[in-house]
Structures are given as C-alpha cells and as structure tokens.
Amino acid sequence: MTFEMSSITKPKLLVELQHALQGNSGEEQSGGVLLSYSGQLDVPISDSLLLLTEQSVHSAGATHKQMRRVGSVLIECLQNVSRHGWFDDTGRLEIFLTVEMTPLGFQLQCGNMVDLEMAAELRAKLSDVNGMTHAELRVKYVEALCDGELSAKGGAGLGLISMAKKSNGPLDYHFKESGEGMFLFTLAVMVKN
C-alpha cells in the first residue's frame, strides 16, 4: 500500500499542532507554549530540538534538574517516534512536537503517524507501563538494563519506562484514526515541578 506524504501526514500533523497550540490560547495560565515544531525528523533536527527545548525551559525559569529531566524525556519521545513511526516511500518521518510550561510543570506532546500494527504494539506497551507503580517501573528499568537485549527496532524497551519514571504519573496517549489503516499517535508527558 502506497501513501503520499502530502495526503496523509503533513495536513494531519499540522492540524494536530494547531489544535494543541489553539487549545491553550485564551486561557490564562503561567507559561504557555515554549516550543512547537511540525515537520521531518532526522538526527540534526533532533539535536536542534533538544538544544532549543533546553534553552526554552531554562529561560522559563526551570532548575538545572528540571531542564535535564525535560531534555531526557524529549530524547526518549523522539527515539520512540523514530522507532515506532511510519516512514513514507522516500524514507521521511514526519512528527509534531510541543513543549509547554503549565502550573504543574512542563508538558511535552509528540505525535506521528503509525499503521495498525504499530498502534497495537504501542497501545500494549503503554498500557503495561501505565499499570506499573513507580517502584515497579524502577525494577523493570533495572531488569531491562541488565538484560541488555535489543529489540528488532534497536531499542531495549527502556524509553517508555524512563518517560514514566521521570513524569511520576501515567503517560497520556491517544490514537486518532485517519483512514486507510493509519492513525495519528499522540503522546503527552508531564514532567512535574
């Protein structure tokens, strides 16, 4: 099955980014959107997003520890979409990302297109991680480190566990069907103050 990038990914990602940004306009809150991005993801862009995020979070008054936690969660989010994202026929992966300062902390929201198989795999992993206590997450993290086995996609399964540990709460996610067996996957992680 062949999908054209312009017919599925770009409009859906841009609409989701605009929705995330507009969802906060008109509300009185401390902070707001510090960074937003929608487009292709590759190594130079990932590096730039990390640098911009750390600078934005630091400028917003975060402690060094908070800045490092947000940066770590961002890296895990980007690696997650790289490993579980849908690539078009030219090998491009399109994402959207927002980093927002809220009264509770910093919220990172990342989204990309996935197919039915990817959605089922992610849903199972996220459900498993969200069902664990903080102590269980720590044990699972150490077990995964000790096993050291890499999956077929190149990860050791630490990303979602690490994000859940750093957020001190469940990972918020949803899948929005976009037709032809494709879904817009959105993951939101709150790094609390």
C-alpha positions, 0 to 999 in steps of 0.5 A, spaced: 500 500 500 502 506 497 501 513 501 503 520 499 506 524 504 502 530 502 495 526 503 496 523 509 501 526 514 503 533 513 495 536 513 494 531 519 500 533 523 499 540 522 492 540 524 494 536 530 499 542 532 494 547 531 489 544 535 494 543 541 497 550 540 489 553 539 487 549 545 491 553 550 490 560 547 485 564 551 486 561 557 490 564 562 495 560 565 503 561 567 507 559 561 504 557 555 507 554 549 515 554 549 516 550 543 512 547 537 515 544 531 511 540 525 515 537 520 521 531 518 525 528 523 532 526 522 538 526 527 540 534 526 533 536 527 533 532 533 539 535 536 536 542 534 530 540 538 533 538 544 538 544 544 532 549 543 527 545 548 533 546 553 534 553 552 526 554 552 525 551 559 531 554 562 529 561 560 522 559 563 525 559 569 526 551 570 532 548 575 538 545 572 534 538 574 528 540 571 531 542 564 535 535 564 529 531 566 525 535 560 531 534 555 531 526 557 524 525 556 524 529 549 530 524 547 526 518 549 519 521 545 523 522 539 527 515 539 520 512 540 517 516 534 523 514 530 522 507 532 515 506 532 513 511 526 511 510 519 516 512 514 513 514 507 516 511 500 522 516 500 524 514 507 521 521 511 518 521 518 514 526 519 512 528 527 509 534 531 512 536 537 510 541 543 513 543 549 509 547 554 510 550 561 503 549 565 502 550 573 504 543 574 510 543 570 512 542 563 508 538 558 511 535 552 506 532 546 509 528 540 505 525 535 506 521 528 503 517 524 503 509 525 499 503 521 495 498 525 500 494 527 504 499 530 498 502 534 497 495 537 504 494 539 504 501 542 497 501 545 500 494 549 506 497 551 503 503 554 498 500 557 503 495 561 507 501 563 501 505 565 499 499 570 506 499 573 507 503 580 513 507 580 517 502 584 515 497 579 517 501 573 524 502 577 525 494 577 523 493 570 528 499 568 533 495 572 531 488 569 531 491 562 538 494 563 541 488 565 538 484 560 541 488 555 537 485 549 535 489 543 529 489 540 528 488 532 527 496 532 534 497 536 531 499 542 531 495 549 524 497 551 527 502 556 524 509 553 517 508 555 519 506 562 524 512 563 518 517 560 514 514 566 519 514 571 521 521 570 513 524 569 511 520 576 504 519 573 501 515 567 503 517 560 497 520 556 496 517 549 491 517 544 490 514 537 486 518 532 484 514 526 485 517 519 483 512 514 486 507 510 489 503 516 493 509 519 492 513 525 495 519 528 499 517 535 499 522 540 503 522 546 503 527 552 508 527 558 508 531 564 514 532 567 512 535 574 515 541 578 
